[in-house]
Amino acid sequence: MNRFKALSPLPFVAALIVGAVLYIGGGMHGISDVFFALGSGLLIVGLIRTLSNLKMFASFGWSFRFIKRIFTGRAGSGRAETEDYAQYRARIGGHADAKYLLGMAAVSIGIAALTAALVH
């Protein structure tokens, strides 16, 4: 059974982009800074995915959808909206890549610490 087949590459690419922006925008130089910026990008994206798994953004996302339905005249009764919110909350989350992102962040920041200790 291949666990990595189900993982989307999008969060990993986003983490690389965030790490590159941190590296370039932070005025960093050196190999330890590369690993630290990459680890920081992985950590940021991994924490966002973990919070999404915990359904921390459910009410925020639902609110925007509900406001849109109010203005388009498609809002239902209180009972129907409550049941719809419960179904929406059950559907979101389940990002299996969060633990891999956080693990890779820990390894990358650990490598940054080791290379900084060896170089300086």
C-alpha positions, 0 to 999 in steps of 0.5 A: 500500500503506497501512502504517498500516492494520495498526497497532493504536491500542491502543499509541498510546492506552496511550502517551497514558494514560501521558503523561497520568499523568506530566503530572498526577502530576508536577505539571508545567505549561506547554506544554513539559511537555505535550510532554515527558510525551507523549514520555515516554509514547511512549518507555516504550511504544515501548521495551516494544514493542521489547523484545517484538520482541526476545523479551525477555519470552518466557521470562517469559511461557512460565514462567507458562503452563508453571506453569499447565499443571503445576498443571492436569496438562497438562504434556508431556514435556521434548521436547514442551515444548521444541518447544512453547516454540520454536513459542511464541517464533516466534509472539510479537513482530512489533510494527510500531508500535514504530518509529513510537512511538519516532519520535513520542517523539523528535519530541515530546521535541524539540518540548518542548526547543524550546518550553522554550528559546523560553519560558525 
